[in-house]
Amino acid sequence: QVCVIPNGVDLVEPDPAAVARLRAQHGCGAGTVLGMAARLHPQKAHGDLLQAFRRVLDRFPDTTLWLIGDGPEHTRLAALTRTLNLTDRVLFAGDRDDARDWITALDLFVHPSYFEGLPLAVLEAMAAGKPVVATAVDGVTGLITDAVDGWLVPAGDVEALTAALLRALGQRDRWPEIGRAAQERVRRDFSAQRVVRQYDELFRSVASPAR
């Protein structure tokens, strides 16, 4: 028998002071901040995001990209950033103990991975009420309903990723609605409290005399 219990996250209230501090510290002002929180690894497709972001800047020049996390791809991605002339628009934030504050400070969360289980970073972004653009892979397809609580694109398709980012940026008036739907999705099905109850029920059922 197989029992599947999904990942879950705490529904933590954002710290407005921390968010304001991060945005001010990195000169974002009233501009739009896109971001991704993931290890810098080929699986996560940061290179696709950088290429798409280069095209996004042509339409939305007052946009910044934060890459939260570190890993073996750092050197290659930093070189690609220079090649694409994005050095002053991309921030490599490194590994962070306060990653959830960084996620909360974003306007739009992006997750273009080639494959995933059920990514905690996407859950945390949705729990923070952030609209998400992600690839339609594995566990993500069971988490996001396209154009309802986020946007989905095919993995490895830079053109589709670019189009989705442009579509999302052109629909800023929908971001509060999308964010609320994402938050409700996590609260209903992926809260840490719900996951704990599921484990408790599973252990009790296995340990019961009837078994």
Secondary structure, 3 states (H helix, E strand, C coil): CCCCCCCCECCCCCCHHHHHHHHHHCCCCCCEEEEEECCCCHHHCHHHHHHHHHHHHHHCCCEEEEEEECCCCHHHHHHHHHHCCCCCCEEEEECCCCHHHHHHCCCEEEECCCCCCCCHHHHHHHHCCCCEEEECCHHHHHCCCCCCCCEEECCCCHHHHHHHHHHHHCCHHHHHHHHHHHHHHHHHHCEHHHHHHHHHHHHHHHHCCCC
